[in-house]
Amino acid sequence: MGQGLGRATTPHSADTDMGETHIIGATSIDRDEELQRVEAALKRLERGQFGHCLYCGDRIDLERLQHDPAVESCDMCEED
């Protein structure tokens, strides 16, 4: 009767472990992408292009930049 009292190793528990690994991996990718966006924004700042849309060259609204300083496009180009 003492059988089965340890940790269950069913296919479902393996799926959960794999799912947790997938979530951790996705978070790492998100972090890497965000770091790339910030580094690109810093380069635009150095070149005097920060705050200007990469697609049309217009100024990006201050409110938009305050929400996301690494944003690359104005409202109009974002919609396209």
N, C-alpha and C positions, 0 to 999 in steps of 0.2 A: 504494500500500500504506500510505501514511502516514495515510490517512483513518481516522477513528474513534478516534484516540488521545486526543482531548480529553474533557471531561466529557460523559457521556451525558445526553441530555435526552429520556428515554423517558417514557411516561405513568407508569411506576412511580416514577421519580425525582421527578416532580411530586407524586405521591401522598405520598411521604415528606416533601417540603417542606411540604405542606399539613398533614400529620399533626403535624409539629413545631410549626407555628403553632397548631394546635388544642390541643396539650398546653400550650404557653406560655399561651394564653388561659385554659385551665381552671385553671392554677395561679394566674393573676391573679384569677380569680373566687373561688377558694378563699380566697385571701388577703383579699379584700374581705369575704367572708362572715365570716371569722374576726375581722376587725377590727370588724365590726358586732356580733358576739357579745360581744367584750371591752368595747366601748363601752356596750352594754346592761347588762353586769355592773357596770360602774363607776357607771352611773346607779342601779342597784338598791342599790349600796353607799351612795351619797349619800342615798338615800331611806330607808335602814335596812331594806331588804328583801333584801339579799344573803344567800344561804344558805337562803332559803325558796323552796319550790316555787311557780312561777307558777300552777299549776293547782289545787293543793289547799291551799297555804299551810303545809304541814308543813315542818319543817327538813330540809335536804338533808344526808345523811351527810358527815362531815368527810372521809372517805377519797375519796368521790366528788368533792368540791370540790377536794381536793388533786390529783386526777387531771386535772380539768378545771374551773378556777375560773370559767369562763363558763357552766357547766351551768345550765339553767333549771328542771329538774324533778327530783323525787325518784325513787327506784328504782321505786316503785309506779306513778307516773304515766307513767314512761318505758315500762313494760311495756304499758300500755293503748294 
